[in-house]
Amino acid sequence: KDLPKPALTFSPPERYAYAKQLDPQSCHAEYKSLLPNMAKKYPFELDAFQQAAVVCMEKGESVFVAAHTSAGKTVVAEYAVALCEQHKTRAIYTSPIKALSNQKFRDFKMMFSDVGLVTGDIQLFPEAFCLIMTTEILRSMLYNGSEVIRDLEWVVFDEVHYINNAERGHVWEEVLIMLPSHVKIVMLSATVPNCIEFADWVGRIKNRNINVVSTLKRPVPLEHYLYTGQDGKTKKDLFKIVDMAGNWLDVGYRKAADAKASDGGGRGRGGQNRGGYAGNTGGFNNKPTGKNDKNVYINLIDFLRTNEQLPMVVFVFSRKRCDDNAQLLNSMDLTTAVEKSHIQTFFAQCIGRLKGSDKKLPQVHLMKELCMRGFAVHHSGILPILKEVVELLFQKGYVKVRWERWSVGMLQRRNPSLPDSLLEDTERCRIHTIFQMAGRAGRRGLDTTGTVIVLCKQPKLGKAAPLVSQFRVTYSMLLNLLRVEHLRVEDMLQRSFVESASLREGPARKNDLEKVRFRSLVCTECIPESSRRTQGRTFFIFFDFSPL
């Protein structure tokens, strides 16, 4: 006969027990009660998600803010620093890149009395109560047992979705694991699909609840365009493919494909044999290079300047292409005589800090010449002082077109964002990278809409990628852990994001195991009474629950 089925009920896994999703609207009344005694007051009304984050921080609770680019996440970071200033404690703001650290240092110096900067290039006021640094610097402080950590109250992780980075993502995991229990955390991120799961992991390893606050839409909507112009006749060939509401416009895409295919057939270009683009049914399989690149940029920049849509950023994945593209346009001049005078004076003041021989470096002369015409290049191969000059000139609006390899969270005056080679290098270009680049277009309080222009190549569509653990064990990490008394290598591995599922489901698995272990299931149907007990031993039916 069939064996009797065990009447067991199993405990469901504790799904995201440490992540608390907040409805921003529900915190409005509590925020209003805090207004008279807030650590930092703003001349404008905070958005609902900002109010919810402020309420959490006033309670001393950690918070994860997943908001669209340009939504105003920096307000949350500023308030955490203001709380530390009020409490006479210390705050650390971390960013993934030095350029963002430099900008935040300048911004925070205007808000707070005592701010320091610590990066691989420079150290300014390292004894300040608020330190701006890259995440790698904070990791070194934790491994070395820095005195700064003792008085630390808040740590702000800006662009925490950088944990997805295959090369550096493990740094964020190490820092989050090693932070002392008394340190409260603010995590700022672009919108990601698994923010609850990530917040739950952080909550489990820190043994505290993490409040999750998110936004539903961008405050400055984006419009996406395809550009197919190649010469003076086609320089206005700009086709909208995504409207402000995020709707895909198939008509615009088809028009762009037809225009590209028509142009490839020889419309004023001479076809492929004369350096033009070969016509084809897809319309997007051709890649402009050399002289064609120059024509595309000249016509596009001229079109945007006529429509008063400059300045703009061009994202390119190659440092060499950044340099080459900027020098291609040596015949264009985008600045007025007054602007040239301002650029000349500002450049001379900044470069005056260099030594005599350094002032004559070829890169210094080249960058000055580019800036005088309204162009600039920004990537890791540029001297730190020149990168800072470019950032400031771009913010002032003197640099009209800037080529850069990558940019994260830089608050700068810009309207169009032009991802150039993002469709040319599909291995390095992930969907979330495209979203990050596009999100740089249009900034709150400066633009009503942001414009994203994509040079027509092979299309690539998709959704934002979830946060994935990049944790890895290295010899450097093992040696550094030997100096950390309170943390073993096993603890570091157990608390990693990749082990979050096991941590989350562990209690439920233990409960199920106890139920099976202490409950005996005797088969009375197929085992004779005389055989059920042999020398005082009872036969039990055991079930394999290992897959659970």
Sequence and secondary structure as in RCSB ss.txt:
>XXXX:A:sequence
KDLPKPALTFSPPERYAYAKQLDPQSCHAEYKSLLPNMAKKYPFELDAFQQAAVVCMEKGESVFVAAHTSAGKTV
VAEYAVALCEQHKTRAIYTSPIKALSNQKFRDFKMMFSDVGLVTGDIQLFPEAFCLIMTTEILRSMLYNGSEVIR
DLEWVVFDEVHYINNAERGHVWEEVLIMLPSHVKIVMLSATVPNCIEFADWVGRIKNRNINVVSTLKRPVPLEHY
LYTGQDGKTKKDLFKIVDMAGNWLDVGYRKAADAKASDGGGRGRGGQNRGGYAGNTGGFNNKPTGKNDKNVYINL
IDFLRTNEQLPMVVFVFSRKRCDDNAQLLNSMDLTTAVEKSHIQTFFAQCIGRLKGSDKKLPQVHLMKELCMRGF
AVHHSGILPILKEVVELLFQKGYVKVRWERWSVGMLQRRNPSLPDSLLEDTERCRIHTIFQMAGRAGRRGLDTTG
TVIVLCKQPKLGKAAPLVSQFRVTYSMLLNLLRVEHLRVEDMLQRSFVESASLREGPARKNDLEKVRFRSLVCTE
CIPESSRRTQGRTFFIFFDFSPL
>XXXX:A:secstr
              TTTTEEE  GGGGHHHHHHHGGG SS  SS   HHHHHHHHHHHTT EEEEE  TTS THH
HHHHHHHHHHHHT EEEEEESSHHHHHHHHHHHHTT S EEEE SS EE TTSSEEEEEHHHHHHHHHHT GGGG
GEEEEEETTGGGGG TTTHHHHHHHHHHS TT EEEEEE   TTHHHHHHHHHHHHTS EEEEE SS SS EEEE
EE   STTTTT EEEEE TT  B HHHHHHHHHHHHHHHTTTTT  GGGTS    SSS      THHHHHHHHHH
HHHHHHTT   EEEE S HHHHHHHHHHTTT     HHHHHHHHHHHHHHHTTS TTGGG HHHHHHHHHHHTTE
EEESTTS HHHHHHHHHHHHHT   EEEES  SS     SEEEE GGGT TTT  HHHHHHHHHTSS TTT SSE
EEEEESSS                HHHHHHHTT TT  HHHHHHTSGGGHHHHHHHHHHHHHHHHHHH      S
SS HHHHEETTEE       TT 
